[in-house]
Structures are given as C-alpha cells and as structure tokens.
Amino acid sequence: MKLLLDQGLPFSAAAQLREQGIDALHVSEIGMAEAEDREILVKAQQEGRVVVTLDADFHACLAQDVARSPSVIRIRIERLRAGAVTTLLQTLIGLCHTELHAGAAVTVEPNRVRIRRLPFIPDV
C-alpha cells in the first residue's frame, strides 16, 4: 500500500510508516505542502497512492468528479500524534485493504470506520 499524507498530519508519521514497511510520503517531502486538494489527488492517482487527510474537501472532490480513484482516508480524530497515526493507518490498511485497492472513501471516527466504494453514484 502506498500512502500520501496531507499537510495536516504529522510529518514524522510518514517516516514511521516507512520504518514499518509501508511506502508513505508526506506532501511536504515532495514540494506539495501548499498544493491544492485536486493537485494532491492527481499526484496520488499518478503514483497509485492513497491520500490520507483530515480534510473533508477530498471526499467532496471525489464526489464532484464521480472519480474511481484515488482512494482517500479521512481521519476525523483530533490531535493524533505521529505514533497514533501510524498505528491507526496500519490497522486501517489491514481492515480496508481490498476496498482501498478497488477505490474507496474511508472516514475514520473515534468509534467507527465508514467505507464507501468509488465512484459515488448520485441518487436518480
């Protein structure tokens, strides 16, 4: 699993994930610290990465574009430190591996995980 961590997440979480054998980059490592959400989605799609973010706008972009990829994990848990982010993502990868490879929008809250397959199909 290849991950691209958005700006709001701890920079050191990417290094900790790499130490655990997960191919992870933080946007600031690749000169995208100030990139727009759609630019980050394009980069992730080009490299086959899953975007990890705190920002709801990524899911909105996927819905607007009726996109099939990339997968996005939105974390809705405040003030997580790098170690907690690393542990959480390792757990999520195990839990959602198939869905993330197929294309999914995952929302993580303190007491639940919601997985929606892509593309979001509007109600007719």
Contacts in CASP RR format, 6 or more apart in sequence:
PFRMAT RR
TARGET T0000
AUTHOR 0000-0000-0000
METHOD contacts of the structure
MODEL  1
MKLLLDQGLPFSAAAQLREQGIDALHVSEIGMAEAEDREILVKAQQEGRV
VVTLDADFHACLAQDVARSPSVIRIRIERLRAGAVTTLLQTLIGLCHTEL
HAGAAVTVEPNRVRIRRLPFIPDV
1 22 0 8 1.000
1 23 0 8 1.000
1 50 0 8 1.000
1 93 0 8 1.000
1 97 0 8 1.000
1 100 0 8 1.000
2 23 0 8 1.000
2 24 0 8 1.000
2 47 0 8 1.000
2 48 0 8 1.000
2 49 0 8 1.000
2 50 0 8 1.000
3 14 0 8 1.000
3 17 0 8 1.000
3 22 0 8 1.000
3 23 0 8 1.000
3 24 0 8 1.000
3 25 0 8 1.000
3 49 0 8 1.000
3 50 0 8 1.000
3 51 0 8 1.000
3 52 0 8 1.000
3 89 0 8 1.000
4 24 0 8 1.000
4 25 0 8 1.000
4 26 0 8 1.000
4 27 0 8 1.000
4 40 0 8 1.000
4 43 0 8 1.000
4 44 0 8 1.000
4 47 0 8 1.000
4 49 0 8 1.000
4 50 0 8 1.000
4 51 0 8 1.000
4 52 0 8 1.000
5 13 0 8 1.000
5 14 0 8 1.000
5 24 0 8 1.000
5 25 0 8 1.000
5 26 0 8 1.000
5 27 0 8 1.000
5 52 0 8 1.000
5 53 0 8 1.000
5 85 0 8 1.000
6 27 0 8 1.000
6 40 0 8 1.000
6 51 0 8 1.000
6 52 0 8 1.000
6 53 0 8 1.000
6 54 0 8 1.000
6 55 0 8 1.000
6 58 0 8 1.000
7 26 0 8 1.000
7 27 0 8 1.000
7 28 0 8 1.000
7 33 0 8 1.000
7 34 0 8 1.000
8 53 0 8 1.000
8 54 0 8 1.000
8 55 0 8 1.000
9 26 0 8 1.000
9 52 0 8 1.000
9 53 0 8 1.000
9 54 0 8 1.000
9 75 0 8 1.000
9 85 0 8 1.000
10 80 0 8 1.000
10 81 0 8 1.000
10 82 0 8 1.000
10 83 0 8 1.000
10 85 0 8 1.000
11 26 0 8 1.000
11 28 0 8 1.000
11 29 0 8 1.000
11 82 0 8 1.000
12 82 0 8 1.000
13 24 0 8 1.000
13 26 0 8 1.000
13 82 0 8 1.000
13 83 0 8 1.000
13 85 0 8 1.000
13 86 0 8 1.000
13 89 0 8 1.000
14 24 0 8 1.000
14 25 0 8 1.000
14 26 0 8 1.000
14 29 0 8 1.000
16 82 0 8 1.000
16 83 0 8 1.000
16 85 0 8 1.000
16 86 0 8 1.000
17 24 0 8 1.000
17 86 0 8 1.000
17 89 0 8 1.000
17 90 0 8 1.000
18 24 0 8 1.000
20 86 0 8 1.000
20 90 0 8 1.000
22 89 0 8 1.000
22 90 0 8 1.000
22 93 0 8 1.000
23 49 0 8 1.000
24 89 0 8 1.000
25 49 0 8 1.000
27 33 0 8 1.000
27 35 0 8 1.000
27 40 0 8 1.000
30 43 0 8 1.000
32 39 0 8 1.000
32 40 0 8 1.000
32 43 0 8 1.000
35 43 0 8 1.000
37 55 0 8 1.000
37 57 0 8 1.000
37 58 0 8 1.000
37 61 0 8 1.000
38 61 0 8 1.000
40 51 0 8 1.000
40 58 0 8 1.000
41 51 0 8 1.000
41 58 0 8 1.000
41 61 0 8 1.000
41 62 0 8 1.000
41 67 0 8 1.000
41 70 0 8 1.000
41 72 0 8 1.000
43 49 0 8 1.000
44 50 0 8 1.000
44 51 0 8 1.000
44 70 0 8 1.000
45 69 0 8 1.000
45 70 0 8 1.000
48 69 0 8 1.000
48 70 0 8 1.000
49 70 0 8 1.000
50 70 0 8 1.000
50 71 0 8 1.000
50 72 0 8 1.000
50 73 0 8 1.000
50 100 0 8 1.000
51 58 0 8 1.000
51 70 0 8 1.000
51 71 0 8 1.000
51 72 0 8 1.000
51 73 0 8 1.000
52 72 0 8 1.000
52 73 0 8 1.000
52 75 0 8 1.000
52 89 0 8 1.000
53 72 0 8 1.000
53 73 0 8 1.000
53 74 0 8 1.000
53 75 0 8 1.000
54 74 0 8 1.000
54 75 0 8 1.000
54 76 0 8 1.000
55 74 0 8 1.000
56 74 0 8 1.000
58 72 0 8 1.000
58 74 0 8 1.000
59 72 0 8 1.000
59 74 0 8 1.000
59 105 0 8 1.000
59 107 0 8 1.000
61 67 0 8 1.000
62 72 0 8 1.000
62 105 0 8 1.000
62 118 0 8 1.000
62 119 0 8 1.000
62 120 0 8 1.000
63 120 0 8 1.000
66 119 0 8 1.000
66 120 0 8 1.000
66 121 0 8 1.000
66 122 0 8 1.000
67 118 0 8 1.000
67 119 0 8 1.000
68 103 0 8 1.000
68 118 0 8 1.000
68 119 0 8 1.000
69 103 0 8 1.000
69 118 0 8 1.000
70 103 0 8 1.000
71 99 0 8 1.000
71 100 0 8 1.000
71 101 0 8 1.000
71 103 0 8 1.000
71 104 0 8 1.000
71 105 0 8 1.000
71 106 0 8 1.000
71 118 0 8 1.000
72 104 0 8 1.000
72 105 0 8 1.000
72 106 0 8 1.000
73 89 0 8 1.000
73 92 0 8 1.000
73 96 0 8 1.000
73 100 0 8 1.000
73 106 0 8 1.000
73 108 0 8 1.000
74 105 0 8 1.000
74 106 0 8 1.000
74 107 0 8 1.000
74 108 0 8 1.000
75 85 0 8 1.000
75 88 0 8 1.000
75 108 0 8 1.000
76 107 0 8 1.000
76 108 0 8 1.000
76 109 0 8 1.000
76 110 0 8 1.000
77 88 0 8 1.000
77 108 0 8 1.000
77 109 0 8 1.000
77 110 0 8 1.000
80 88 0 8 1.000
88 108 0 8 1.000
92 106 0 8 1.000
92 108 0 8 1.000
92 113 0 8 1.000
93 100 0 8 1.000
95 113 0 8 1.000
96 104 0 8 1.000
96 106 0 8 1.000
96 113 0 8 1.000
96 115 0 8 1.000
99 106 0 8 1.000
99 115 0 8 1.000
99 117 0 8 1.000
100 106 0 8 1.000
102 117 0 8 1.000
102 118 0 8 1.000
103 117 0 8 1.000
103 118 0 8 1.000
104 115 0 8 1.000
104 116 0 8 1.000
104 117 0 8 1.000
104 118 0 8 1.000
105 115 0 8 1.000
105 116 0 8 1.000
105 118 0 8 1.000
105 120 0 8 1.000
106 113 0 8 1.000
106 114 0 8 1.000
106 115 0 8 1.000
106 116 0 8 1.000
107 113 0 8 1.000
107 114 0 8 1.000
107 116 0 8 1.000
END
